[in-house]
Amino acid sequence: MLPSLLIVDDFLSDPYAARRAALGLGYDPARQHGNFPGLNSSLPLDTAPIDAAVSRLLGVTLGPAAGTQHGHCRLTAKGAKGKSGVHIDPAAYSGILYLSRPEDCASPHAGGTDFFRHKRSGLEAVPQDPAKIAASGYDDINALVEDVVNRDTTIPARWERTMRVPARFNRLLLFSPWQFHDAAPGFGTTPEDSRLVMLLFFGPRA
């Protein structure tokens, strides 16, 4: 079983090159169609070395999950709002590589990644075992996701934050996509000082 959460600091050998490449991607406001706050890059970075490194680290073969923006980067400035809040990811495993400058990550307001407990159900993640789903009071996983995640995603009062993983330059956060999570608030006013991350959505490979 993959770990529910794993933090790897100093992940890339040349993180400044990755940051420059990320900032060089296009972030066209007219091409944003997701529920997230901020701007996603139009194109992804090459993730083959990251996919291989993560696969070695976890002992399983992983690659891009179909239909996701694996390898795309996201810029989130202070005050950016999305259409959803707490959520889960459509992948077998998730990752976030923080590429904001060290001095920006050191700010008390630097946005990392938050994890939550759903107050009404008491759940911190969507159970994967049918028996646990039934014990939570739902007939199937889709009913649970609809009633917990989709219903309450934008209502902060219905969630309790259990943990914040701070942003740190060149930190890789790996976690189960079924955990209830959300990006901490963005920061900065320009691409140079805003929250900058690479998004990673992994699927299994033979």
One Martini backbone bead per residue (centre of mass of N, CA, C, O) as a GRO file, in nm:
protein
  206
    1MET     BB    1   0.097   0.036   0.021
    2LEU     BB    2   0.063   0.355  -0.003
    3PRO     BB    3   0.131   0.636   0.131
    4SER     BB    4  -0.064   0.890   0.257
    5LEU     BB    5   0.218   1.046   0.335
    6LEU     BB    6   0.491   1.233   0.172
    7ILE     BB    7   0.812   1.392   0.235
    8VAL     BB    8   1.043   1.558  -0.001
    9ASP     BB    9   1.334   1.707   0.027
   10ASP     BB   10   1.534   1.805  -0.212
   11PHE     BB   11   1.451   1.663  -0.489
   12LEU     BB   12   1.595   1.838  -0.686
   13SER     BB   13   1.903   1.913  -0.833
   14ASP     BB   14   1.753   2.164  -1.021
   15PRO     BB   15   1.517   2.380  -0.923
   16TYR     BB   16   1.572   2.644  -1.087
   17ALA     BB   17   1.518   2.523  -1.364
   18ALA     BB   18   1.225   2.444  -1.306
   19ARG     BB   19   1.128   2.727  -1.241
   20ARG     BB   20   1.195   2.859  -1.511
   21ALA     BB   21   1.019   2.669  -1.680
   22ALA     BB   22   0.751   2.733  -1.538
   23LEU     BB   23   0.754   3.046  -1.598
   24GLY     BB   24   0.766   2.989  -1.925
   25LEU     BB   25   0.487   2.930  -1.926
   26GLY     BB   26   0.159   2.942  -2.006
   27TYR     BB   27  -0.105   3.178  -1.851
   28ASP     BB   28  -0.412   3.170  -1.967
   29PRO     BB   29  -0.712   3.292  -1.864
   30ALA     BB   30  -0.889   3.175  -2.112
   31ARG     BB   31  -0.786   2.854  -2.027
   32GLN     BB   32  -0.970   2.835  -1.770
   33HIS     BB   33  -1.169   2.529  -1.643
   34GLY     BB   34  -1.147   2.505  -1.347
   35ASN     BB   35  -1.190   2.503  -0.975
   36PHE     BB   36  -0.938   2.653  -0.927
   37PRO     BB   37  -0.702   2.853  -0.806
   38GLY     BB   38  -0.576   3.026  -1.057
   39LEU     BB   39  -0.308   2.924  -1.293
   40ASN     BB   40  -0.267   2.718  -1.557
   41SER     BB   41  -0.081   2.567  -1.764
   42SER     BB   42  -0.090   2.484  -2.100
   43LEU     BB   43   0.170   2.323  -2.036
   44PRO     BB   44   0.388   2.079  -1.968
   45LEU     BB   45   0.626   1.923  -1.812
   46ASP     BB   46   0.870   1.705  -1.789
   47THR     BB   47   0.812   1.387  -1.597
   48ALA     BB   48   0.995   1.138  -1.631
   49PRO     BB   49   1.200   1.174  -1.394
   50ILE     BB   50   0.981   1.188  -1.173
   51ASP     BB   51   0.838   0.923  -1.222
   52ALA     BB   52   1.091   0.749  -1.170
   53ALA     BB   53   1.159   0.849  -0.883
   54VAL     BB   54   0.887   0.776  -0.752
   55SER     BB   55   0.889   0.478  -0.822
   56ARG     BB   56   1.143   0.412  -0.660
   57LEU     BB   57   1.047   0.520  -0.385
   58LEU     BB   58   0.768   0.325  -0.384
   59GLY     BB   59   0.788   0.049  -0.564
   60VAL     BB   60   0.631   0.164  -0.820
   61THR     BB   61   0.468   0.206  -1.129
   62LEU     BB   62   0.448   0.537  -1.258
   63GLY     BB   63   0.220   0.773  -1.418
   64PRO     BB   64   0.013   0.934  -1.595
   65ALA     BB   65  -0.300   1.032  -1.555
   66ALA     BB   66  -0.574   1.017  -1.712
   67GLY     BB   67  -0.713   1.339  -1.767
   68THR     BB   68  -0.479   1.512  -1.658
   69GLN     BB   69  -0.237   1.772  -1.527
   70HIS     BB   70   0.026   1.639  -1.557
   71GLY     BB   71   0.292   1.879  -1.517
   72HIS     BB   72   0.152   2.111  -1.451
   73CYS     BB   73   0.129   2.449  -1.362
   74ARG     BB   74   0.078   2.683  -1.073
   75LEU     BB   75  -0.063   3.006  -1.022
   76THR     BB   76  -0.106   3.178  -0.693
   77ALA     BB   77  -0.243   3.449  -0.582
   78LYS     BB   78  -0.351   3.673  -0.390
   79GLY     BB   79  -0.706   3.611  -0.369
   80ALA     BB   80  -0.757   3.364  -0.510
   81LYS     BB   81  -1.038   3.196  -0.664
   82GLY     BB   82  -1.254   2.924  -0.653
   83LYS     BB   83  -1.522   2.685  -0.711
   84SER     BB   84  -1.364   2.521  -0.499
   85GLY     BB   85  -1.234   2.321  -0.237
   86VAL     BB   86  -1.259   2.068  -0.094
   87HIS     BB   87  -1.094   1.758  -0.213
   88ILE     BB   88  -1.034   1.529  -0.474
   89ASP     BB   89  -0.858   1.303  -0.687
   90PRO     BB   90  -0.817   1.173  -1.033
   91ALA     BB   91  -0.627   0.933  -0.889
   92ALA     BB   92  -0.391   0.712  -0.744
   93TYR     BB   93  -0.185   0.960  -0.712
   94SER     BB   94  -0.030   1.240  -0.546
   95GLY     BB   95   0.134   1.564  -0.632
   96ILE     BB   96   0.363   1.828  -0.501
   97LEU     BB   97   0.572   2.086  -0.636
   98TYR     BB   98   0.762   2.329  -0.493
   99LEU     BB   99   0.863   2.663  -0.663
  100SER     BB  100   0.894   2.866  -0.466
  101ARG     BB  101   1.069   3.079  -0.317
  102PRO     BB  102   1.224   3.075  -0.022
  103GLU     BB  103   1.130   3.364   0.074
  104ASP     BB  104   0.823   3.300   0.023
  105CYS     BB  105   0.797   3.041   0.202
  106ALA     BB  106   0.880   3.203   0.476
  107SER     BB  107   0.617   3.309   0.493
  108PRO     BB  108   0.337   3.300   0.695
  109HIS     BB  109   0.147   3.305   0.410
  110ALA     BB  110   0.236   3.051   0.289
  111GLY     BB  111   0.110   2.816   0.058
  112GLY     BB  112   0.029   2.503   0.093
  113THR     BB  113  -0.127   2.211   0.235
  114ASP     BB  114  -0.449   2.096   0.318
  115PHE     BB  115  -0.616   1.903   0.573
  116PHE     BB  116  -0.931   1.715   0.639
  117ARG     BB  117  -1.233   1.710   0.832
  118HIS     BB  118  -1.554   1.587   0.833
  119LYS     BB  119  -1.787   1.665   1.056
  120ARG     BB  120  -2.047   1.495   0.995
  121SER     BB  121  -1.879   1.210   0.935
  122GLY     BB  122  -1.555   1.203   1.031
  123LEU     BB  123  -1.395   1.220   0.775
  124GLU     BB  124  -1.060   1.219   0.591
  125ALA     BB  125  -1.169   1.010   0.376
  126VAL     BB  126  -1.224   0.795   0.120
  127PRO     BB  127  -1.320   0.494   0.128
  128GLN     BB  128  -1.217   0.168  -0.023
  129ASP     BB  129  -1.401  -0.001   0.153
  130PRO     BB  130  -1.715  -0.121   0.147
  131ALA     BB  131  -1.749  -0.153   0.456
  132LYS     BB  132  -1.669   0.144   0.526
  133ILE     BB  133  -1.886   0.277   0.362
  134ALA     BB  134  -2.125   0.149   0.510
  135ALA     BB  135  -2.037   0.254   0.796
  136SER     BB  136  -2.087   0.562   0.691
  137GLY     BB  137  -2.389   0.541   0.534
  138TYR     BB  138  -2.331   0.411   0.242
  139ASP     BB  139  -2.383   0.237  -0.058
  140ASP     BB  140  -2.156   0.411  -0.209
  141ILE     BB  141  -1.901   0.605  -0.328
  142ASN     BB  142  -2.073   0.812  -0.487
  143ALA     BB  143  -2.258   0.898  -0.254
  144LEU     BB  144  -2.034   1.003  -0.072
  145VAL     BB  145  -1.909   1.215  -0.258
  146GLU     BB  146  -2.168   1.380  -0.300
  147ASP     BB  147  -2.237   1.440   0.014
  148VAL     BB  148  -1.948   1.545   0.098
  149VAL     BB  149  -1.782   1.686  -0.124
  150ASN     BB  150  -1.986   1.830  -0.322
  151ARG     BB  151  -2.169   1.962  -0.102
  152ASP     BB  152  -1.907   2.093   0.096
  153THR     BB  153  -1.660   2.228  -0.052
  154THR     BB  154  -1.768   2.556  -0.001
  155ILE     BB  155  -1.794   2.490   0.330
  156PRO     BB  156  -1.589   2.556   0.584
  157ALA     BB  157  -1.771   2.479   0.844
  158ARG     BB  158  -1.759   2.153   0.750
  159TRP     BB  159  -1.450   2.185   0.829
  160GLU     BB  160  -1.140   2.039   0.961
  161ARG     BB  161  -0.828   2.114   1.019
  162THR     BB  162  -0.545   1.885   1.060
  163MET     BB  163  -0.334   1.997   0.831
  164ARG     BB  164  -0.017   2.160   0.736
  165VAL     BB  165   0.181   2.178   0.456
  166PRO     BB  166   0.445   2.344   0.398
  167ALA     BB  167   0.601   2.550   0.206
  168ARG     BB  168   0.890   2.439   0.002
  169PHE     BB  169   1.156   2.454  -0.167
  170ASN     BB  170   1.176   2.150  -0.321
  171ARG     BB  171   0.907   2.014  -0.234
  172LEU     BB  172   0.767   1.688  -0.201
  173LEU     BB  173   0.426   1.592  -0.220
  174LEU     BB  174   0.278   1.286  -0.113
  175PHE     BB  175  -0.061   1.144  -0.177
  176SER     BB  176  -0.369   1.058  -0.118
  177PRO     BB  177  -0.650   1.146  -0.315
  178TRP     BB  178  -0.878   1.070  -0.085
  179GLN     BB  179  -0.802   1.302   0.063
  180PHE     BB  180  -0.889   1.583   0.223
  181HIS     BB  181  -0.815   1.877   0.024
  182ASP     BB  182  -0.614   2.191  -0.006
  183ALA     BB  183  -0.512   2.482  -0.091
  184ALA     BB  184  -0.354   2.716   0.026
  185PRO     BB  185  -0.324   3.026   0.019
  186GLY     BB  186  -0.224   3.253  -0.171
  187PHE     BB  187   0.054   3.454  -0.308
  188GLY     BB  188   0.122   3.741  -0.420
  189THR     BB  189   0.143   3.951  -0.748
  190THR     BB  190   0.347   3.775  -0.909
  191PRO     BB  191   0.511   3.525  -1.058
  192GLU     BB  192   0.767   3.548  -0.873
  193ASP     BB  193   0.580   3.561  -0.575
  194SER     BB  194   0.406   3.326  -0.617
  195ARG     BB  195   0.241   3.045  -0.615
  196LEU     BB  196   0.442   2.754  -0.712
  197VAL     BB  197   0.344   2.456  -0.892
  198MET     BB  198   0.353   2.110  -0.943
  199LEU     BB  199   0.144   1.880  -1.094
  200LEU     BB  200   0.052   1.542  -0.967
  201PHE     BB  201  -0.091   1.253  -1.151
  202PHE     BB  202  -0.111   0.922  -1.076
  203GLY     BB  203  -0.063   0.611  -1.247
  204PRO     BB  204  -0.052   0.300  -1.334
  205ARG     BB  205   0.212   0.070  -1.435
  206ALA     BB  206   0.343  -0.221  -1.583
   0.00000   0.00000   0.00000
